[in-house]
Amino acid sequence: MQINLTWDLFIIVFFTLILSYSFIIWYNKTMKIILSSYIAILVADWIWNLIFNLIFRDFPELNVFFFKENDPVFIIFKISLFIISLVILSVRWGFEVEGVEAESSLHEIIYTLMFWALSALLIISVILVFASWASFLQWWWLDVVNSAIKSMYDSSMLVQLIVLNYNLIFIVPATIFVILSLTSEKE
């Protein structure tokens, strides 16, 4: 049996890893990861935009020898900032999420699966948007299918689905949090 390494396989493995981790930490901590993801997006985007503007717009003499404007080092840096910020916020940040009160074990499993899917999709879509040189701090409806991720996009149905719906993937978890807050009996 031969296994071809594709972007679809990578995404499926990533989803499986996040699913496993979600069942270890359960749904309230997965909600914390989603909230931390939003903050990590802003941190990575803001720092990257600040550095990029300093190097290429404000002090162009800095990029003569060291940097090219489309250097993949910047994308790796931005994605690394996102992941490091996400891990620090998820592990070290001193807040706990008290989510929905599950009425049964089945409800706990359903909540865990729902928040697993939301967190996995959010993290993957952020990485793809960042890899395409796009920014969440700039205009919302960006064309993220550019030369940076074109080969992934052309070869993977899952990448196409995620990229085409990244703005929906971005807003759905927050919307669900608002709805759950409105339906919660806690004050």
N, C-alpha and C positions, 0 to 999 in steps of 0.2 A: 504494500500500500504506500502510495506517495502522497505526501501532504505538501501542497503549494502554499508558500507564505504570501498572503495577500493582506491588503488593508482591512478587508472584511473579517478575516481571521483575527487580526490584531484587535479590532474593535470588539469582537465576540469574547476574546480572552480578557480584555479590559473590563467588559461588562461582568464577566464571571468573577473576576477578582473583586470588583466592587460589591457584587451580590454576596459573595462569601463574607467580606468584611462587614457588610450591612447586617447580616445575620449574627455576627459576633457582637457588634455594638448595639444592635436593635434600632428601632425607628426613631427614638428621641435623639440619639447621638447622630443618626444619619441626617436628621433635620438640622442639627448643629453644623454638620459638614456643608449642607446647602447654604446656610446663612454665612458661614465662613467663606464659601466660594464667592459669594457676591462681593464681600469686602476684599478678598484676594484679587479679584478681577480689577477692582478700582485701584488697588495698590500697584499691581503689575503694570497696568495701563498708564497710570499717572507717572510712575518712576521712569518707565520706558519713554514716554512722550517727553518728559523733562530732559532726559539724557540725549535723546535723539535731536531735540530742538537745540540743545546746547552745542552739540557736535556739528550738526549740519546747517543750522540756520544762524545761530548767534556767534559761533566761533569756527567758521569754516576752515581756518588754518590748522585746526586740530586734526582734521580728517585727511590731510595731504598724504601722510605716510602710513597711517594706521588703519583707517576704516574706509570701506566703500559703502555707498548708501544702501545697496541691496545685499549686504553681507549677512549670511545666515547666522553669524554670531549674535546679532541683535535679536533674532527670533528665538534662538536658544536661550538667550539671556531673559527675554520677556516671559517665555514659558517657564523657565526656572524660577523667576520671581513669583509667578503665579503659584507654582507647586509649593515652593518654600513657604510663602505666605499662608497658603491653605493649610499646610501641615502645622505651622506654628499656631495659627488661630484655632484649629480644630483640637489640638492637643493642650496648648498652654493657656488659651483664653479662659478667663474665669467666669464664664456664664454657663448655665445649664438650660436646656430647652425642655419645658414641660409641655409636651404636645397633647395630642388628643388622648383622652382616656379610652383605652380599648376595652370593649365589653366582654371580649372572649379571646382565647388564644388564636382563633381564626382571624379576628379583626387585627390582632397584633401582627400576624403574618401578612395580611393584606396591606396594612400600613407600611410595614417594612419593605415589601415588594414595590409599593407605589413610590416611596421615598428613595429606594435604591435606584429605580429607573430614572427618577428625576435628577438625582445627584450624578449618576453615570452620564446621562445625556448632557447635563450642564457642563460637566468637566470636559468631556470630549468635544463639545461644540466650542467651548472657550479655547481649547488647544488648537482646533482647526481654524478658528477666526484669527487667533494670534499668529499662527503659522502662515496665514495668507497676508500678513502685513496690515490687517485691519485693526481697528481700535473701537472699543465700546464707548470711549469718551468722545468720539467724533460722531458724525451723523449715524443714526440708528440703522437705516436701510442701506447697508453697504453692499457692494458687489464683492463677495469674498472668493468668488471663483476666478482666480487670476493665475498667472504663471507659477506662483509659488506652490500652489496645491493642485494645479491642473491635472497632473498625472495621477494623483490619488483620487481626485474627483472622477476622472474618466474611467478608472479601473475598479471603482468600488461603489456598489449600489448603496451601502450603508453610509459612506461618506457623502454621497449625493443627497441622501435623505436628511442627514444631519445638517449639512451646509445650507440646503434650501430652506430649512425650517429653524435655523439657529435663533432667530429673533423670537419665535414662538417658544422654543426650548428655554430661552432666557427668561421669559415672562411667566410661564406656567407655574413654576415652583412658588414664586412670590404670590401669585394669584391664589394658589391653593392655601398658602399660609394665611392670607387675608380671610378667605372663606372659612377655614377652620377656626380662626380667631373669632369670627362672628357667630359661629355655631357652638362655640365652647361655652360651658356653663361656669367657667372660672371667671373671677373678677380681676 
